[in-house]
Each structure stands twice: as C-alpha cells, then as structure tokens.
Amino acid sequence: MRAASGWFVLVIALLASATATAADMGDRAGFTGLTPVSDARLAALRGGFTLSQGGVTVDVAMGIQQLTYINGQLVASSVIDTQTLPTQLLRVIQNGPGNTFDPNSLHLLPGSIGTVIQNTLDQQTIRNLNVLNVTVTSQALAQALSIQSAVRDALTGLGR
C-alpha cells in the first residue's frame, strides 16, 4: 500500500503542476514507446469499494478532479481518490497583485477539502469545477437493468 501511495503522490504532483491547455499538448513525441496504464491499475488508483449482497458483487471506483480556470486558461488541477485521501487538501489560487491568505483563519477540520480563490483584478471569468468520476462495474446489475429497460419499453409500446 505504501508503494501505491508513493506513486499516487507523484501523479498528484505532476497533475497539479501541469498548466498546459489541450492545445499546447499537440506534440506527443515525448510519449512514444510508453505503455498506457492498464484499466485494473487505473481502477486501483481511483480507489473505491466493493459491495456484495445476495451473490451479486458491485465494484464502485471513485475519483474527484478539481479544475480551476481563469479567463478560460487552466490554472490549477487536483485529483483525489478515495484510497489515498489526504488528511487535508487546500488549494490557494491567487489572481492579481496584493492577495494575502492565512490558512489558519479558516479553522479547517482534518479531512477538509477546499479551494480558496482570491482575485484583485476586474473583468475576470473564474470557473472552479469539481468533477466526480464514478465507475460501477457489475455484470449482473447491467443485465438486470437491460431486462428492466426491455420490459418497460414493451409495456410502453402496449399503451399506444
């Protein structure tokens, strides 16, 4: 688990420092010859849990991505997963001169997650997005939903 945590911290550090936009990433020559991360490894990095009831197993993987844009340009990005959730994650984004911030003034509890955005400039468009990525994997559940959908469609067709 410690080795996985170390890799996750490295991934977080790399993602947090990346400020290039998608247009800037047109040159992918640096990735030639690298092997993509497997789905199983990616799912393990996301974190999550497994539910089992009545012989049906459901795997739920979750990850949170926080993106901050100022005037359409990505200025900060964080990825958090449920397996290696830090005790506290606070990002401070400052736009313009004269911004000051004292993290102790918030009196945050352990496990707090947040973003402080300070702006002293006029006419700025600021967007802070929190994206929750959830993957639910269960063959039995997918089959049950498919059957339920087929029955509903058939019953709806009878009413016409």
C-alpha positions in Angstrom: 0.0 0.0 0.0 2.9 2.4 0.8 4.3 1.9 -2.7 0.9 2.7 -4.3 0.6 5.8 -2.1 4.0 7.0 -3.3 3.0 6.6 -6.9 -0.2 8.4 -6.3 1.6 11.3 -4.7 3.9 11.5 -7.7 0.9 11.5 -10.0 -0.8 14.2 -8.0 2.3 16.4 -8.0 2.6 16.0 -11.8 -1.1 16.8 -12.4 -1.1 19.8 -10.0 1.9 21.3 -11.7 0.5 20.9 -15.2 -0.9 24.1 -16.5 -0.8 23.4 -20.3 -4.0 23.6 -22.2 -5.1 20.8 -24.5 -3.9 22.8 -27.5 -0.4 23.0 -26.0 -0.3 19.2 -25.8 -0.3 18.7 -29.5 3.3 17.4 -29.5 3.1 13.9 -28.1 6.5 12.8 -29.2 7.6 12.5 -25.5 5.1 9.7 -25.0 6.3 7.5 -27.9 7.1 4.0 -26.7 5.4 4.3 -23.3 2.9 1.7 -22.2 -0.6 3.0 -21.2 -1.8 2.3 -17.7 -4.0 -0.8 -17.5 -7.6 -0.5 -16.6 -7.0 -2.5 -13.5 -4.2 -0.3 -12.3 -6.2 2.9 -13.1 -9.1 1.5 -11.1 -6.8 0.8 -8.2 -5.5 4.3 -8.3 -9.0 5.8 -8.3 -10.0 3.9 -5.1 -13.4 2.8 -4.3 -15.2 -0.1 -2.6 -16.9 -3.4 -3.3 -20.5 -4.2 -2.3 -21.8 -7.8 -2.2 -25.4 -8.8 -1.5 -27.3 -12.0 -2.5 -24.4 -13.2 -4.6 -24.2 -10.0 -6.6 -21.0 -8.1 -6.5 -20.7 -4.5 -7.4 -17.4 -2.6 -7.7 -17.6 1.1 -7.3 -14.5 3.2 -8.1 -14.4 6.9 -7.4 -12.2 9.8 -8.1 -12.6 13.6 -7.7 -11.0 16.0 -10.1 -10.9 19.7 -9.3 -10.1 22.2 -12.1 -9.8 25.9 -11.9 -9.9 28.2 -14.9 -9.2 31.9 -15.1 -10.3 33.5 -18.4 -10.5 30.1 -20.0 -7.0 29.0 -19.0 -6.5 26.1 -16.7 -4.5 27.4 -13.7 -4.9 24.5 -11.2 -5.8 20.9 -11.3 -6.1 18.3 -8.5 -7.0 14.7 -8.5 -8.1 12.9 -5.3 -9.0 9.2 -4.9 -10.8 7.5 -2.1 -7.9 5.1 -1.3 -5.3 7.7 -0.6 -7.4 10.6 0.5 -5.1 13.2 2.2 -5.8 14.4 5.7 -6.4 17.8 4.3 -6.3 19.3 0.8 -6.5 23.0 0.4 -5.5 24.8 -2.8 -5.0 28.6 -2.8 -5.2 30.3 -6.2 -4.4 34.0 -6.4 -5.0 36.2 -9.4 -3.7 39.7 -9.4 -1.4 41.7 -7.0 -2.0 42.2 -3.3 -3.6 38.9 -2.4 -3.0 37.6 1.1 -4.3 34.4 2.7 -3.9 32.9 6.1 -4.9 29.2 6.1 -5.3 29.2 9.9 -8.1 31.7 9.6 -10.4 29.0 8.2 -10.1 26.7 11.2 -10.3 23.6 8.9 -11.0 20.2 10.3 -8.8 17.2 9.4 -10.1 15.7 6.1 -11.2 19.1 4.8 -11.0 19.6 1.0 -11.4 23.1 -0.4 -10.2 25.8 -2.8 -9.6 29.4 -1.9 -9.6 31.7 -5.0 -8.5 35.3 -4.5 -8.9 37.8 -7.3 -8.0 41.5 -7.2 -8.4 42.1 -11.0 -11.6 43.4 -12.7 -13.3 41.7 -15.7 -12.1 38.2 -14.8 -14.0 35.0 -15.6 -13.3 32.4 -12.9 -14.6 28.8 -13.0 -14.0 26.2 -10.4 -15.2 22.7 -11.4 -15.5 19.7 -9.1 -15.9 16.6 -11.2 -16.8 13.3 -9.5 -15.9 10.3 -11.6 -17.7 7.1 -10.5 -17.4 3.8 -12.2 -19.8 1.0 -11.3 -18.9 -2.5 -12.5 -21.4 -5.4 -12.2 -22.3 -7.8 -14.9 -25.4 -8.9 -13.0 -26.6 -5.3 -12.4 -26.1 -4.5 -16.1 -28.2 -7.5 -17.2 -30.9 -6.6 -14.7 -31.1 -3.0 -15.9 -31.2 -4.2 -19.5 -34.1 -6.6 -18.7 -35.9 -3.8 -16.8 -35.5 -1.4 -19.8 -36.7 -4.0 -22.2 -39.8 -4.7 -20.1 -40.5 -1.0 -19.7 -40.2 -0.5 -23.5 -42.5 -3.4 -24.2 -45.1 -2.1 -21.7 -44.9 1.4 -23.1 -45.4 0.0 -26.6 -48.6 -1.8 -25.4 -50.1 1.5 -24.3 -50.0 3.0 -27.8 
